[in-house]
Amino acid sequence: METKNAWEKYSKEELKTLDELCKDYRSFLDAGKTERECVKEIVRRAEKQGYVNLCKIVEKGEKIKAGAKIYAVWMNKTVALFRIGKKDLETGINILGAHIDSPRMDVKQNPLYERDGFAYLDTHYYGGIKKYQWVALPLAIHGVVVKTNGEVVDITIGEDKNDPVFCVTDLLIHLAQEQMEKKANKVIEGENLDILFASRPVKGEEKDAVKKQALALLKKKYGISEEDFISAELEIVPAGHARECGLDKSMIMAYGQDDRVCAYTSMIALFEADQAERTTCCLLTDKEEIGSVGATGMQSHFFENTVAELMHAMGGYSELKLRRCLASSRMLSSDVSAGYDPLFASAFDKRNAAIFGEGMVFNKFTGSRGKSGSNDANAEYLGAIRKLLDEAEVSYQTAELGKVDIGGGGTIAYILSLYGMEVVDCGVAVLNMHAPWEITSKADIYETKKGYLAFLTGA
């Protein structure tokens, strides 16, 4: 089967719409480099669209009716947006589900130390990364510090042009003979991914003078002490803004596009969708990169509990109705796929690879080696989705995550499928996946948004 490059079909008007969408997408990426920042930005946009916090509705004992726009947030890291449809919730929901966490480095709880005139922050990497990719590049610190009095201090250092940046140092090539003989996963050890934090000592101090200077600066600017690191969540991410990539500006290069590119297009599709017969939902979760665990991951009961609250506020809750709703729902697990890279062609089966510019990508299954751990979507469901996309003139393709015996990956799809609902993975192809800077095609972003919109209003 051959698919066509989507760029060839666009009119001048469509190209303008595409560029406007991708410009807004870059702004979204810059505003949300962590899951907390993402949730804050999504809620800001949702409230602008008329969405109301479910907690306020529950507190006031208000009733929810068809047409209502509702959002729910859990622990500031997971968010669900709902547009209530005309049909009873028991008939199911059309769900777009993505994740908003991305690979990075997290600052440890006892991180600050001094060694031979340098102050460092000790880190623990989060998610699957090639550790050597994170050295010798500008890094920023994003996150929160929570004091014992409950005060939450927001931290962002390294993004403003007047901010300092940080770095993980590497050994100069002149002395790296032994290092260069190591395997790639050993060139940089996880315990050596420490952030170069400061080098100026406090005058007159003999011990830990640089560390004391750093602590003094933290106290002066942010009002925090060394003990406050215990209740802090500080994430180390690449410093810098999302940029257009390529001489033709056909691509976007940015941190965190896995999976914020699908989170963004899912959110925009929901905002653009008119009220449908069935309730529509955009579900954006945390912790996917480490197995969707914890209270904010997809394995938690956040989504199930939220739907139960919606049912109660609509006056028709029962355990049986909730189970029927979840089993009758349909979902697109909005997650990225590995873009085919000609420079690494041996890792791909090209006939079953995601090609840049050829539209949104469907992965019937993920998992690894023999489909282990995957949700394998039903052919009937894929047939119904194909019909919707063809009618909406959406460019799409199918792919697998590399050759059969080379690797694989997972998404949140299998977790939602446990309810009995129809689920399939689909999203945007990405180059440099899990690297500090990832690359996507503007055409694929545009087609994916169109596909998500067709699903919400037609499935």
N, C-alpha and C positions, 0 to 999 in steps of 0.2 A: 504493500500500500504506500502511496506517495501522498505527502501533505505539502501544501503550498506555503510560502513565506507570507505572513500576514501583511507585511509592509506594502506588498504589491496591490492590495485592494483598497487602500485608504484614499479618500478624497481630501481636498485641502481642508474642508471643514472638520473631518474626522481627525486629521493630523493635529489640528489646533486643539481639539478636545483631548486628544491623547497627551499632548504636551502639557496642558493645564492640569490634567490628572496627575502626571508624573512630577510636576513641580510641587503640587500639594503633597504628594507622597514623600518627597525629599524633606519637606518641612515637618511632616509627621515623624520621620526617622530622627531628625535632629531634636525634636521635642521629647522623644521617648527612647532613650538608650538603655533604660532598665525597665523591668516589668512594672515597677511602681510609677515611673514617669509615663509609661504607656497608658496605664489605667487612668492616671490624672488627665492626660490629653484626650483620651477616648471619652471620659465623662464630660469634659469641657465641651467637646464637639457634640455629644449626645444631648446635653442640656440645651445647647443652642438650637438643636433640631426639635426641641419640645419633649424630650424624654424626662421622666420623673423617677426619682429614687423609690424603689419598692419599699424600703424601710419606712419612709414617710407615710406611704399608703397604709401599711400594716399598723403603724402607730396610731393613725387617725381612724382606723377601722373603716376606711373608704372601700367602695366597690369598684372593681375594674370592669370596664365594658369594652366591646369591640371597637377597634380603632385606637385604643390607648397605646401610648409609647412608654415602656417601662425599662429601667435598668437596675441591676443589682451588682454590688461589689462585695468581694470577700477578702479581708485582710489587706486591702489595697494592692493586691497582686493578680486578682482574677476578676473578670467582669462579664456579665451577660446582658445583652440588649434584646428586648422583645417588642414586636409590633403585633398586637392582639388581632387575630383574624375574626372573620364572621362566624366560622364554624366553632363548635365546642372543642375545647382543648383535648377532649378524649379522642378526637379523630386524628391527633398527631400534630407535630410541629415540623416545619422545614428549617433545618439547622445548618448554619455555616460555622464550623468549629476550627479554630486555629490556636497557636500558642504564641505568647509574647515574651518568653524568656529566650536568651541566646547564650552561646558559649562565651566565657569570659574568665577573669580571675577575681576571686573574692578575698577581701582582707580578713585575716584570721582575728580571733578575739584577743589574743595577746601578741600584737604584730610588731610593735615598734622596738627596734634594737639598734645599737651602734656597733660598728666593727671597723677598726683601723681608720677612723676619721670620716666614715660615712654613716648616715642614718638610713635604715631600710624599713619597709613595711613587708612583713611576711604574708604570703598569699597561699590560697588553695584554689587550683583551677576548677572550673565548673563546666561540665559537659565535655564532649569529645573534641579535643583540640590537638593540633600538631604544635607541641610546645616551642619548637624552634622558631615558629612564625611570630611569636610574641616578644621577641627580643629586638633591641635597637630600633624601636619606633616610638613616636610620641603617644603617651597614654594619659587618660584623664580619670579622675575619681568621681563617681556619682554614688549617692546613697543618702542614708539617714543615720543620725546618732540620737539615741533616746536616753535622756537623763533619768535619774531615779525619781525626780519630781514629775515625770511624765512629759516634760518638754521634748519636742521632736525638732531636731536641727537638720535642715536640708543642706547637703553638701554637694557642690559641683565645682570642681577645680580642673581646669585644663581646656575648657571650651571657648572662653572669651579670649580675644586676641591679646589682652593684657595679662591673662593668667599664665602661671608657670605650667609646664607639663612634666610628666614623669616618664620613667624608662626602666626596662629590665636590661642590664648591660650584657654584652657578649665579649668573648675573648678575641683580641685582634688576630687577624689572619697570620701575622708573622710568627705567632707563638702557638698556633692552633694545630700543629701536626698531629698530636695524639687525639685531639677533639675530632678532627676530620675523619679519623679512622673508625669512629663509633657509629653504631646504627642510628638512624634518624630519631628513634624514640628515646635515645640515650644522650644525644648531643647536648640537650638542655634537660636537666633533671627537674622534676616538679618542685623539689625543695629549693631550687635555685631561681625560681620565678619570683624573686623578691624585688620590690619596687625601690629604685634609688630615690630617696625621699628628701635628703638634705645633706649639706657638707660644711656649713658655717658653724663654728663653735661659739658658745657663750664665753666672753672674756673672763679669765680668771678661774675657770673651772678645770679641774684636772681629770675628772672621770665623767664619761658620757656627756661631754660638753655639747656635741652636735645634737644629740637626742634631746637634751634640755632646751636647746634653742628652738628645736622643732615643736616641743611641747608648749613653750612660751608663745609661739606664733599661733598654735591651735587655740590656746586659751584666750589670746587677745582677739582673734578674728571670729572664732566660733563659740567661745565660752565653754569648751570641752576639755576634759582632763584625760589622762592616760586610762583611768579606770572606765571611762565612758566607751572605750572600744568594745567592752564586754557586751554592751547592748547596742551595737552598731551593725548596720548592713551596708557595707561599702563595696562597690563593684568597680573593678578596673577594666576600662574599655578603651578602644582606640580614640585618640583625640582628633577632632576634625569633623567637618560637615559632610553630608551626602553630596556626591558630585555626579554630574553627567560624565559619561565615559565614552571614549572614541571620538575621532575627528568629526564624525557625523552626528555626534550626540545621541546615538541610538540606544545607549545603555545607561544604567545607573550603577555607580560603585559606592558602597556604603557598608558600615557595620550593621549587623543584626538583621539582615534581610531574611534570614531563616530564623523566625518565620513571620517577621513583621510585615513582609510584603503581602502575605496572605491575610494577616490580621487587618491590614489597611483596606485591601480590596473587599474583604468581607464586610467591614464596617460601612464603607462607602456604598456597596450594593444594598445594604439594609436601609440606609438613609434615602437612597434613590427609589426604592421599591414602593409602589402604591400599596394600599391595604389589600391584602390577599384574602382568599377564602379561608386558608389555614393560617394559624399564627406563624410568624417568621421570627427567627432568632439568630443572633451573632454571639457565639460563645468563645471567649478568649481567655485561655488558661495559662498557668504558670507550671514550671518544673518538668516540661516535656523532655528537655534535654538530659534529665537524669532519671527518666522513667515515669514521669507524671505522678510522682509520689507526693505525700504530705497533704496538709490541709488545703493548699491552693492548687494542687495538681488535679488532673482529670480523674484520678482514682478516688478522690474525695467525693463526698455526697453533696457538694455545693450545688451542682446543676439539678439533681433530683430534688433537693430541699427547696430550691428556688421555684421549680415548677409546681411543687406542692403548695407553696405560699400563693402563687398565682391562682391556682385552682380554688383555694380557700377564699381569696379575695373576689373571685368571680361567683362564689356561692354554690359551688358544686363539687367540693372535694370529697373523695373517698380513696382508700388505698387501691381499690380495684380500678377506678378511673385513672389514677396516676399511672398504674402499670400499663393500662391500655394506651394511654397517651404516649408513653415512652416507646412501647413496642410498635406503635403505628407511625412513629416519626421517621423522617428521612433526613439523612445528613450527608453533606460533603465535608470530609475531613480536609480542611484547607491547609495543606502543607506543601513545602517545596519539593522539587525533584532535582536530581543531579543533571545539570546541563552537559551535553556532549561536548568534550573538549578535544579537538583534533590533535593537540600536542600530547595528549594522553589517550590516544584512541584504543590502545590495547586493553584498557580497563572496561570498555563498553562493547555491547552488542549494538551496532549502529542502527539496525532495523528496529530495535526496541529501546531506543534512547531518546531523550528529550532534546530537540533541536531548537536552538535560539531563534526566535522570531516566528515560530510556527504555531504559536498560541498556547492556551492553557494545557496542562499536562495531567493525564489520568494515570494513576498507578492502581491497577486492579488489585494488586497485592504488594505488600512491602516485605518485611521480615528478612531472613537471610538463609541461604543454603537449604533448598527444599521448602521454602516459604515458612520457615520456622518463626513463630511468633507473630504471624501476619493476620490481618483481616482480609479475606479473599472475597471481594464483592460478587454478588450474584449477577449472572448474565442478564436476567430479566430487568434488574435495576439499571444496569449499564445501557440496555436497550432503550429504556424510558428516558434516561438522561441524554442519550444521543439525539433522540427526537426533539427534546427541548432546545438543545444547542443548535441543531440544524435549522429549526424554525426561527431562531434568533440570529442566525448567520454568524455564529461564533466559531472562530478558528480553534481547533483543539487537536491533540495528539495523545498517543498512549506511550508509556515507557516503563522500564524496569530500572532499578537502582544499580546499574552496572551489570557485569557478567555474573552468571549464576554462582560460581564458586569463589568470587573475589571478595564480596562483602555483603552489604545490605544495611537496612535501617528500619526504624519503627516510627509510628505516629500515635495519635490518640484514637485512631479509628477503631482498633480492636476493643477499646474500653467501652465506647458507646454501643458497639455491636452486641455487647453482653445483655443489653436490654431487649434485644431482638429486632432493633431497628435496622433498616437498610443503610449501609455506609460504604462510601468509596473515597479513596484519597485523590485529591486533585489540587493543583496549584501552579506555581511558576517555576520554571527551570532556573537554576542558579549555578554559576561558575564560582570556584573558590569557596565552596560551601564549608562553613565552620572556620574559615580563615578570618583574620581581623577585618579584611575588606572583601566583601562579596559582590558579585556582578550579576545583574539581571537585565533583560531586554525590555525596553519600554513597550514594545508591541505585545509581549506576553503579559505584562501587567494590565494593559488595556483590555485585552481579550479575556483575561481571567475575571476582571471586574464585570464585564458583560456576561460571562458565563454564570457567575454567581447571582447576578440580577435575574437572569432567565430562570435559574433554579428556584429562587425564592418565590417568584410570582407564578411559576407554572407547575412546580412539582406537586 
